[in-house]
Structures are given as structure tokens and as C-alpha cells.
Amino acid sequence: MEKFIIDGGIPLHGEVTPGGNKNAALPLLAACLLTTDPVILHNVPSILDVIHMRRLLQSLGVEFTELDTHTWKIQAREVRPADLDPDLCRKIRASILLAGPMTARTGELHLPPPGGDVIGRRRVDTHMLALTRLGAEVNYDRTFHFRARDGLKGADILLDQASVTGTENAIMAAVLAKGHTIIRNAASEPHVQELCHFLNKLGAKIENIGSNTLHIEGVPSLSGGEFTIGPDYLEVVSFIGAAVVTHGSIRIRNAGPEYLDMIRYVMGRMGVEWEVEGQDILVPAEQRLEVEPDLGGAIPEISVMPWPAFPTDLMSIAIVVATQARGSILFHDWMYPSRMFFTDKLVGMGAQIVLCDPHRCIVQGPSQLYGEKMESPDIRAGMALLLAALSAQGRSVIRNVGQIDRGYEKVDVKLKALGASIERQSEN
């Protein structure tokens, strides 16, 4: 167990480069199971979730060679549906991403229940629906059993919800299925698009990428290839938030601004602005930080929705930013019933937040935050609490920072380079 010790109130200044997109890296690693040829992935984030996925793949027979810290050569020359470590599967939600490629490749997989952040029930029914439509048999007796004795066959699939990982599993299974597959109500997040482009580079035939209806023509096999994982837009927005709440000015290199249109609009409702220079984002120190009311002066609502709307993973960051903006704003995350529970820690720091129910809260700002001792409950809430500590007066201690490390590579080192007073210490 490690903790962060933060002395807040210091404006951030300088330049930072985000790591590779965690939510792209995980399905891309799983997709390497679909070919016997070597694959080279660049800009692989060195974070705990990626390391856990690597260990799971190695237990299935996948070979890894580190060409450098962020470049891996991966080859699934021979894979076997081995018994996966239940404890390791419980560490990451993304273990479910093994179902599609392993069923397509070997016709069988026994998967212990996936884990991940404790933010409420996270159903996997959509995965089962998609794989069943493609011809797999799926059974559950505290462990998931996937079988495709006669191989997978293309199908017209209507997903019951636009699940990101459900869409990714369906895509990975369909690229080697016989015939044509249509995936309707597909998720279209940047990492889903990256998976499609990666698979096409290996020889898959996926059309309508970026839309909610994907067309996939199955191919007999995929080849090897090389691919660079894009920047993590969630990390980019986290650093934007860190600059804003500390009244700092930073440049974010290689930020992928083309994916931030809706996020920019939503953050703009709270008076947050930034400039775009090529692939860089410049966050100025002077921010309006005033909530823009709806027509008639009504309190505005920020609600999460599937892409390209505002993503659920940025709700925690937006709430912290709202504590520093003048006015009232309602946040609504209907996806996860525990997403809002970290707000009690912000209230303890001095924020004016009313938790209406498990899915909604109202923030009244601006509030002076004060240093506090806290514990990181999950990746995104942990990063949000780190932002709150950076803006707070006095010293904060955040325990269980391994949760933050699951999604952010060396975040303390990057923040320190921007001038933050942050130290990582081992728990006694």
C-alpha cells in the first residue's frame, strides 16, 4: 500500500504528455490472440491494469518481448484455454475481453468473474447476447464457460445497450466468424474505433467505423502488424482539470483534441476554456469558472451518455471542477449507482454538495477546499480526489493510490514536473 502526500494551492505550470489510452490498450492486447503472427504495439501505458492483462495473456500462452518501456512485441503463436487465475481476473474488469477472441481462436474459454472498480453492478449480459448470436454456447456457474464447437458464424446483432466492452468482444469474435456480421447499437468511443482500425491493419474487414452500426465481413485469418495506441483522453481532461482548479497554465502535448468536442462543450458550461494548437492543448491560467445556467436561469444538468456525449469516466473530474465554479449545477450518472459516493470526501474538504440519490448530486460553488486524509475508492474518483487535494489549502493524504496507478502512469511524477508538491510514500 502506498499513499500520496499533497500540499495544495500551488498553480501548475509547464508541459505534460499523456500516456497511451488504457481503454484502447486493453482490448488491443486481447485482440493479439486473433493472430499467430507477431504484433508490435507502441505507446503501451505502463499501468497496473495493463500489467494484469499481460499476465492473463501469458497464462494463455502469449509471448511478450519488451522492445522498450512502452513498445511491446506480442505473439500468440500457440494459445490454450488454460484455467485463469480468479484473483487476477478480479483485479480488472477487462478480463471479460478475453471471451470474444478466445472463443473465436480456440472455440473455448473458462473465465472467472471479472472485477474492476466498485462503482455498482456492471452487467455482462450484453457480452453473452452478442457471442450467443454468433453461435457460441455460454453458461455461468460462478464461472463463465464459452464454447463454439462448430466455429462462429456471422449474424445480425442488436446489442441491448451500447456497451463498450460488449461491442469490443462482439467485434473481436466477428472478424474471424464465417460470413457477414452487423452490430447495431454499437458503442463508438475512441478506443472502440482504435480497435477497429488495429484489426483492419491486421487484415480484418470492418466498415462504418465510428458509427453505431458496424459491418464486418469475416476473414479466415489475421496477419501481424504494427500499431500506435493513441493518447488517453481521460488523462488529458484530468490534467486540464488539474490546471483549472490550481489556477495554473499548462501545455498538454499530443492530446488528441479531435476527440474532445463534447467534453469541451460540457466543461465550457462551467467556464472552463482551452486553446488548441495542432495536437497540443493549452490551458490558460485565467478561467471564467462560472456556471452557465439553462434558459430562464434554471440549474443546468450534466448527464453522462454513450459516446459522443459526455463520458461517465469523467463525471468525477467534472464534479471537482464544479466545486471551484460560481453557481449551481446538477450532475447525473445513471450508469453506475456508486459513482457519486466519493462526494462525501469532497464535502469533508469543504465542498458544498448535496447528494440527491445514488445517481445525482448538486454542486454549489465556488468553495474553498481544505486538506484532508482520504482513501482512493476507484481509478476515476481517486484522480478526482487528487485534483481536489491539489487545489486545497493545506496538506492532504490519499491512501490506496494503487487504484489511481491502475489507470494513470506515474501521475505523481508528471504532476511534480508541473510544480505540484506531491510525494509518494509507502504505508507503515
SVG drawing of the C-alpha trace seen along z (x, -y; Angstrom):
<svg xmlns="http://www.w3.org/2000/svg" viewBox="-37 -35 51 64">
<polyline fill="none" stroke="black" stroke-width="0.4" points="0.0,0.0 1.2,-3.5 -0.1,-6.9 0.3,-10.4 1.1,-13.4 0.0,-16.6 0.5,-20.3 -2.2,-22.1 -2.7,-25.6 0.2,-25.6 -0.6,-26.6 0.6,-24.1 2.9,-25.3 4.8,-23.6 4.2,-20.8 3.0,-17.2 2.4,-14.3 -0.4,-11.9 0.2,-8.1 -1.4,-5.7 -5.2,-5.2 -5.7,-2.5 -9.2,-1.6 -7.6,-1.1 -4.6,0.8 -6.6,3.5 -8.8,4.6 -5.8,4.3 -3.8,6.7 -6.7,9.1 -7.1,8.8 -3.5,10.1 -5.0,13.5 -6.6,13.5 -3.4,14.0 -0.4,16.3 1.9,13.7 3.8,11.1 2.3,7.8 4.2,4.7 2.3,2.1 3.7,-1.3 2.7,-3.8 1.6,-1.0 0.8,-2.6 2.8,-1.2 -0.1,-0.9 -1.4,1.8 -4.4,2.8 -2.2,3.3 0.3,5.4 -2.6,7.6 -3.9,8.1 -0.4,9.1 -0.2,11.7 -3.5,13.1 -2.5,13.4 0.8,15.0 -1.1,17.7 -2.9,18.5 0.5,19.0 1.0,15.5 4.7,14.4 5.8,10.9 9.0,9.1 9.6,5.5 11.4,3.6 11.3,0.5 9.2,-0.5 6.2,-1.4 6.7,0.8 5.8,4.5 6.2,7.3 3.4,9.8 2.9,13.2 0.1,15.7 1.8,18.5 0.1,21.2 -2.7,20.5 -4.6,22.7 -7.8,22.2 -6.0,22.6 -7.5,22.1 -7.2,18.4 -6.2,17.1 -9.5,16.0 -7.7,13.4 -6.1,11.9 -9.4,11.7 -11.0,10.0 -8.3,7.2 -9.5,5.9 -12.8,5.5 -11.1,6.1 -10.6,9.8 -14.0,10.2 -12.3,9.0 -10.7,12.5 -14.1,14.1 -14.5,12.9 -11.0,13.6 -10.5,16.8 -13.9,18.2 -13.0,17.2 -9.5,18.6 -9.8,21.9 -13.6,22.4 -13.4,22.5 -12.7,20.4 -13.4,20.8 -13.4,17.3 -13.7,16.4 -15.9,13.4 -14.2,10.1 -13.6,7.4 -12.6,3.8 -13.8,0.6 -16.5,0.9 -19.0,-1.6 -22.1,0.5 -23.4,3.5 -21.6,3.9 -23.6,6.3 -22.1,8.6 -25.3,9.7 -24.5,7.8 -21.4,9.8 -23.4,13.0 -26.1,11.8 -23.5,10.9 -21.5,14.1 -24.6,16.3 -25.9,14.6 -22.6,15.5 -23.1,19.2 -21.3,19.6 -22.7,21.5 -22.5,19.5 -23.1,21.0 -22.5,19.5 -22.0,21.4 -19.9,18.8 -17.5,19.1 -18.3,18.3 -18.0,21.1 -17.8,20.1 -17.8,22.8 -18.1,22.7 -17.8,26.3 -18.7,25.6 -17.0,22.2 -18.6,18.8 -21.0,17.6 -21.8,14.1 -25.1,12.7 -27.2,9.6 -26.7,8.4 -28.8,5.8 -27.0,5.0 -29.4,4.4 -27.1,1.5 -24.2,-0.4 -21.7,1.4 -18.1,0.5 -16.5,3.8 -19.6,5.7 -19.1,4.1 -15.4,4.9 -16.0,8.5 -18.5,8.8 -16.1,7.1 -13.2,9.5 -15.4,12.5 -16.9,11.4 -13.7,10.7 -12.9,14.5 -16.6,15.6 -17.8,17.1 -19.9,14.7 -21.2,11.2 -21.9,9.6 -23.9,6.4 -23.5,5.0 -26.3,2.5 -26.4,0.1 -22.6,0.4 -20.5,-1.7 -18.3,-4.2 -15.9,-5.5 -12.3,-6.4 -11.0,-3.2 -13.6,-1.1 -12.6,-3.0 -8.9,-2.2 -9.6,1.5 -11.4,1.5 -8.5,-0.3 -6.0,2.0 -7.9,5.1 -8.2,3.7 -4.5,3.2 -4.1,6.9 -6.4,7.9 -9.9,7.6 -12.8,6.1 -14.7,3.7 -16.8,0.9 -18.7,-2.1 -16.1,-2.7 -17.1,-5.4 -20.8,-4.8 -23.4,-2.9 -23.8,-0.2 -20.7,1.8 -20.5,4.1 -17.9,6.9 -17.0,9.5 -15.4,12.4 -11.9,13.5 -10.1,16.9 -7.2,15.4 -5.4,12.2 -1.7,11.3 0.7,9.5 1.3,5.7 2.4,2.6 0.1,0.0 0.5,-3.0 -2.0,-3.5 -3.5,-7.0 -3.4,-9.4 -5.6,-8.7 -8.3,-11.5 -9.4,-10.8 -5.8,-11.6 -5.8,-14.7 -9.0,-16.0 -7.7,-15.1 -4.7,-17.4 -7.0,-20.1 -8.9,-19.9 -5.8,-19.9 -4.6,-23.1 -8.0,-24.8 -8.5,-24.0 -5.0,-25.2 -5.3,-28.3 -2.3,-27.2 -1.3,-27.2 -0.1,-24.1 0.5,-22.7 -0.6,-19.1 1.4,-17.6 -0.1,-15.1 -3.5,-15.5 -5.8,-14.2 -8.1,-17.2 -10.3,-15.8 -12.0,-13.6 -12.8,-16.4 -15.6,-18.3 -18.4,-17.3 -16.2,-17.4 -15.1,-20.9 -18.7,-22.0 -19.7,-20.5 -16.6,-21.9 -17.4,-25.2 -20.7,-25.3 -18.7,-25.6 -16.5,-28.4 -13.5,-26.2 -11.7,-27.1 -8.6,-25.9 -6.8,-26.5 -5.8,-24.0 -2.5,-24.2 -2.2,-21.3 -2.3,-18.2 -1.5,-20.3 -3.9,-21.8 -3.0,-25.0 -4.9,-25.6 -4.6,-29.3 -4.4,-30.4 -7.3,-32.9 -10.5,-31.0 -14.0,-32.4 -15.2,-29.5 -18.9,-30.4 -21.7,-28.0 -23.8,-28.9 -27.5,-28.4 -30.1,-27.0 -32.8,-29.2 -34.7,-31.2 -31.9,-30.8 -32.6,-27.2 -29.9,-25.0 -28.2,-23.1 -27.7,-19.3 -24.6,-17.4 -25.7,-13.9 -23.5,-11.1 -24.4,-9.3 -22.8,-7.0 -20.2,-8.5 -20.1,-11.1 -21.8,-12.5 -20.2,-13.2 -18.4,-10.0 -19.2,-8.5 -15.4,-8.2 -15.1,-12.0 -18.0,-12.6 -15.8,-12.6 -13.3,-15.1 -16.2,-17.4 -17.7,-17.4 -14.3,-18.6 -14.1,-21.4 -17.6,-22.4 -16.7,-23.0 -14.5,-25.8 -17.0,-27.4 -19.6,-30.0 -23.1,-28.8 -25.2,-25.6 -25.1,-22.6 -26.7,-19.1 -24.7,-16.0 -26.5,-12.8 -24.8,-9.5 -27.5,-6.9 -25.0,-4.2 -23.4,-3.4 -25.1,-3.6 -21.9,-4.1 -20.2,-6.7 -21.3,-9.6 -20.3,-8.1 -16.9,-9.7 -18.5,-13.1 -18.7,-12.7 -14.9,-13.1 -15.2,-16.4 -17.8,-17.6 -15.3,-16.8 -12.9,-19.1 -15.4,-21.9 -17.3,-21.4 -21.0,-22.3 -22.5,-19.2 -26.0,-17.7 -26.2,-14.0 -29.7,-13.7 -29.6,-9.9 -27.0,-7.4 -27.1,-8.8 -27.4,-12.6 -25.8,-15.4 -26.0,-19.2 -22.8,-21.2 -22.8,-24.8 -19.5,-26.7 -17.1,-28.1 -15.9,-26.5 -12.5,-26.8 -11.3,-23.2 -9.1,-22.2 -6.6,-19.4 -7.9,-16.1 -7.0,-12.4 -8.7,-10.2 -8.6,-6.9 -9.0,-6.3 -12.1,-4.2 -11.6,-3.7 -9.5,-5.0 -11.6,-8.0 -12.7,-9.0 -9.1,-8.6 -7.9,-11.0 -10.7,-13.4 -9.6,-13.5 -6.1,-14.1 -7.3,-17.2 -9.2,-18.3 -6.1,-17.9 -4.0,-20.0 -6.5,-22.9 -7.0,-22.6 -5.4,-24.8 -3.1,-22.7 -1.9,-19.1 -3.9,-16.1 -3.1,-12.4 -4.6,-10.0 -4.2,-6.3 -4.7,-3.3 -3.2,-5.1 -2.7,-1.7 -6.2,-2.4 -5.0,-5.5 -2.0,-3.7 -4.3,-1.2 -5.2,-4.0 -2.6,-6.7 1.1,-6.1 3.4,-7.9 0.9,-10.6 2.8,-11.9 6.0,-12.3 4.1,-14.2 2.4,-16.5 5.7,-17.1 7.3,-18.1 4.4,-20.7 5.3,-22.2 2.9,-20.3 4.0,-19.4 3.3,-15.7 5.2,-12.8 4.6,-9.0 5.3,-7.1 4.9,-3.5 2.3,-2.8 3.8,-1.9"/>
</svg>
